[in-house]
Amino acid sequence: MSDCYTLPDDLSWTVTAPGNRRAVLSHRPELMLVAFSFDKGATGALHSHPHTQVSYVAKGVFEVTIEGVTTRLTSGSSFIVAPNLIHGVVALQEGLLIDTFTPRRDEFL
């Protein structure tokens, strides 16, 4: 099994903050798959939402904070965020997260 992932060149990226962008890869009402690209030093600001989230670190090194606890994760790692928990990330190097949400995050469409 490879640790490498190639995203299609024709993805429709949305800039979400300086150094951050996202692309919806696929979705149904009950589930969504989203790529989040980060420049080195970019942050995914602390936030919460009513969705369960599972994230896979496809590339890079991230500090992941969930409910005030920070963990350093590298490529191949993953984490789960239960609904309504405050969470965010800091990209310690250029990186890519592949996130799933259930149910779908309609505001991303």
C-alpha positions as CSV (number, residue, x, y, z in Angstrom):
1,M,0.0,0.0,0.0
2,S,1.3,3.4,-0.9
3,D,1.4,6.5,1.3
4,C,1.1,8.7,-1.7
5,Y,-2.1,10.3,-3.0
6,T,-2.7,12.2,-6.2
7,L,-5.5,14.6,-6.5
8,P,-7.0,15.4,-9.9
9,D,-5.6,18.5,-11.5
10,D,-9.1,19.8,-12.2
11,L,-10.3,20.1,-8.6
12,S,-12.3,23.2,-7.8
13,W,-10.4,24.7,-4.9
14,T,-12.0,27.3,-2.6
15,V,-9.7,29.6,-0.6
16,T,-10.8,29.4,3.0
17,A,-8.2,31.6,4.7
18,P,-4.6,32.8,4.0
19,G,-2.6,29.7,3.1
20,N,-5.7,27.3,3.1
21,R,-7.9,25.9,0.5
22,R,-10.5,23.1,0.3
23,A,-11.9,20.9,-2.5
24,V,-15.0,18.7,-2.1
25,L,-14.1,15.3,-3.5
26,S,-17.4,13.6,-3.2
27,H,-20.6,13.7,-1.2
28,R,-24.0,12.4,-0.4
29,P,-26.4,13.8,2.2
30,E,-25.0,11.3,4.9
31,L,-21.3,11.6,4.1
32,M,-18.7,14.0,2.6
33,L,-15.1,13.7,1.6
34,V,-13.0,16.9,1.4
35,A,-9.4,17.8,0.8
36,F,-7.8,20.6,2.7
37,S,-4.5,22.0,1.5
38,F,-2.3,24.1,3.9
39,D,0.8,26.2,3.3
40,K,3.5,25.9,5.9
41,G,2.4,27.9,9.0
42,A,-1.3,28.1,7.9
43,T,-3.9,27.4,10.5
44,G,-7.3,25.8,10.6
45,A,-8.8,28.1,13.2
46,L,-10.4,26.7,16.3
47,H,-14.0,26.0,15.6
48,S,-16.8,23.4,16.2
49,H,-19.6,22.0,14.2
50,P,-22.4,19.4,14.7
51,H,-20.8,16.8,12.3
52,T,-18.6,13.9,13.2
53,Q,-15.2,14.4,11.5
54,V,-12.5,11.9,10.6
55,S,-9.2,13.3,9.2
56,Y,-6.3,11.6,7.6
57,V,-2.9,13.4,7.3
58,A,-2.0,12.7,3.7
59,K,1.0,15.0,3.6
60,G,2.9,17.1,6.1
61,V,3.1,17.6,9.9
62,F,0.3,19.2,11.9
63,E,-0.4,20.3,15.4
64,V,-4.0,19.2,16.0
65,T,-5.9,20.6,19.0
66,I,-9.1,19.0,20.2
67,E,-10.8,20.4,23.3
68,G,-7.5,22.0,24.4
69,V,-5.3,19.0,23.9
70,T,-2.6,19.4,21.2
71,T,-1.0,16.4,19.4
72,R,1.6,16.5,16.7
73,L,0.6,14.3,13.8
74,T,2.6,13.3,10.7
75,S,1.7,11.7,7.3
76,G,-0.2,8.5,7.7
77,S,-1.8,9.6,11.0
78,S,-5.5,10.2,11.6
79,F,-7.8,11.7,14.1
80,I,-11.6,11.8,15.0
81,V,-13.5,14.8,16.2
82,A,-16.9,14.1,17.8
83,P,-19.7,16.6,17.2
84,N,-19.5,20.0,18.8
85,L,-15.9,19.7,20.1
86,I,-13.6,22.7,19.6
87,H,-10.8,21.8,17.3
88,G,-8.2,23.3,14.9
89,V,-4.9,22.6,13.3
90,V,-1.5,24.3,12.5
91,A,0.5,23.2,9.5
92,L,4.1,22.9,10.7
93,Q,5.0,22.3,7.0
94,E,3.1,22.3,3.7
95,G,0.4,19.7,4.2
96,L,-2.8,18.0,3.1
97,L,-5.7,16.7,5.2
98,I,-8.4,14.4,3.8
99,D,-11.5,14.9,5.9
100,T,-14.8,13.0,6.1
101,F,-17.9,14.5,7.6
102,T,-21.1,12.9,8.6
103,P,-23.6,14.1,7.8
104,R,-22.5,16.2,4.8
105,R,-21.5,19.9,5.5
106,D,-23.9,21.6,3.2
107,E,-22.2,25.0,3.6
108,F,-19.2,23.6,1.7
109,L,-21.3,23.1,-1.4
